[in-house]
Amino acid sequence: MHLQAVDYIGFAASALVFFTFYMRTLLSLRLVAIISNIFFIAYGFAAGLVPILILHILLLPMNTWRAVQQLQTRKRMRAMLEDAPGTNVLMPFMTTGDYPEGEVIFRQGDPADRLYVLLTGEVLVEEFDKTIQKGAIFGEIALFSLDAKRTATVRSTSPVSLAWVDRETILRIYRDHPDFALALTKLIASRLTENQNDLRNRLRD
């Protein structure tokens, strides 16, 4: 059998489709699929195979768009790993309220039924002697603990305005917004590390 150049293009395109089954990430799969589309377009045009030509002309922009989405998602995820979770996702679901100076927001051992955002003022995490300032999220760790109990007491050290959202809504947002979920997971891990270091330092002293 005498093979022509167009046949080699067809074999290469088919091999690329085969390689897509070995890709471990969606982005690499899309990139190989794009190259495969280009080869199949060349093959369909050279061999006069109109159905193959049309199919891959249609698939090429689709795979390209999906690859762009994957790149954007990666970029967004990297940003979320570097930044604190944005509260813009939460605000439509939140209730707000004001507390005077010295008010206990929640006590150690209380049920963890809310996540808070500090809108104005400052609050103190008493067990760790840590001040939380305007714009910060707090009360997030206990929401995901096994017993769902508060691990510390938080008290206002000035008049404060708070926004809060219930645990069930947070779990729904966590599921539906992967960017927020990743950033919140990073925040929880960071807080646990800080608390562990604080406790270690206290034991040394």
N, C-alpha and C positions, 0 to 999 in steps of 0.2 A: 504494500500500500504506500503510495507516494503522498507524503504530507506536504501541504503548502503553508506559507506563512500565516494565513488566516486560521489554519487549524491550530497552530501553536498558540495563537491569541485565545482561541476558544478553550484550549487545555489550561492555559494560565488563568483565565477567568474562572473556570470550574475549580481549579486548585485553590483559588482564593476563597471561594464559597466553602470548600472543605475546611480551610483553616479557620473560618469564623466559628466553627464548633469547638475550637480549642482556646478561644479567647476567654479570659477570666474576668474581664471588666467590660461594661457596656461601651465605654469610649473606644477601647481597642477594637471591639467588634464592629462598631460603626465605621471606624477608619478603614478597616479591611474591607467592609462592605462597599464603601465608597470607591475604593480602588477596583474592586470586583465589578461594580457598575460601569466604570470607565472602560474596562477591558471588554465587558459584554456589549457595550455600545459600539466599540470599535469592531468587535467580532460580528455583531448583527448587521452593521453597515457594510462591512467588507464581504460578508457571505450572503447578503441580501435576505437575511432572516428578519422580516419586518416585525413579527410578534415579539421576538427577543429584544429588538431595537427599541420598540415602544415601551415594553415593560421596564427596561433599565433606564430609559430617559425619564420615566415617571419616578422610579425608585431613587435615582441619584439626588434630586433636591430633597426628598424626604429623609434619606440617610444623612445628608449634609446638615439639615436643620436639626435632626436629633443629636448629631455630634456637637453642634454649636450649643445646644441645650445642656449636654453633658459637661462641656467646658465651663459654661456659665455656672452650673451647679457646683462644680469643683472649686471655682473661684469664690463662690458664695460661702461654701463650707469652710474654706481656708480663712475667710474673713470672720466667720462666726467662731472659729477656734481662737482667733486673736482678740475678739471683742466680747463684751458682755452681751447677753441676750437683749434685743431691743424690745421695749415695752409697747411698741405700736400695735403688735399683734394682740396684746392683752387688753388694751384700753377699752375697746368696744364692749368687753364683757365685764368690766370692773365697776365696783361700787366705791364711792369715796366718802370719807368722813374725817372729822377733826378730833384731835385728842389734846388735852391740856398737858402741861409739863408735869412729869412724875406719874403719868398714867401707865399702868401695865397693859401692854398690847396683848401679850400671852405669857403664861407661866410654864416653866419646865414641867412636863408630864401632861399638859393639856392636850386634847385631841387636835391633831394637825388637819384642819379643815380649810385653810386658806393660804394663799401666797400673797405677799404684800409688796407694794411699791411705795417708797417714801417720796412723797411729792414735795414737802417742805419740812424744814427742821432737822433734828437729829434724834436718833434712838440709841440706847445702849444695850448690848448683849451682856447681861450681868455676869454670867459664869465665866466669860472669856474677857471681860473688861474691854470690849471692842465697840467702838462707836461706828454706827452706820449713818451715812450722810445722804443728802438729797439726791434723788434719782436712782438709788440702789434698790435692788430686789432683795427681800429677805423672807425667811420662813419657808424656804424651798426644800431644805434637806429632809425635814420630817414628813413632807408629803409623799416621799418615795421610800420611807423606812418601813420595815415589816410591821411594826406596831402602830405606825402613824401617830406617834406621840411627840410633842415638842421636846427638844433636847436642851433647851435653854430658856431663860426668862428674858423678855425684851421689854424695856421701859423707855418712855419718852424722856429726854433730857431737856426738852424745850417744847413749846406748843408745836404740834406737827399736823400735817395733812397726809392722810394715807389713802391709797387705793388698794382694793383687794379683790381677789377672784377665788371662787370656791374650787375645791380639789377636783370635782368631777369635770368642771370646765377645763381646768389645767390639763388633765389627762387627755381630753378630747383635742385640745390645741396641740399638745405634745405629739399626738398621733398624726394630726392633719398638717402640721407645719414642721417639716424635718429641720429647717434652718434654726428655728427657735429651739427645737428639741436638742439639737447638737450643742448650741450655745448654753442652754440651761444645764445640760449634763456636764459640760466643762466647768460651769460656775459651781455646781454641787461638788465636783471633785476638788476644785480649788479651795472651797470653803472647808471641806473635810480635812484637807492637808494643813490648812492654816490652823484649824482647831486642834489637830493632833500636835502640831509644833508648839502651839501655845501651852497645851497640857504638858508636853515634855519639858518645856522651859519652867513651868510652875513646879514640877516635881524636882527639878534640879535645884531651884531656889529653896 
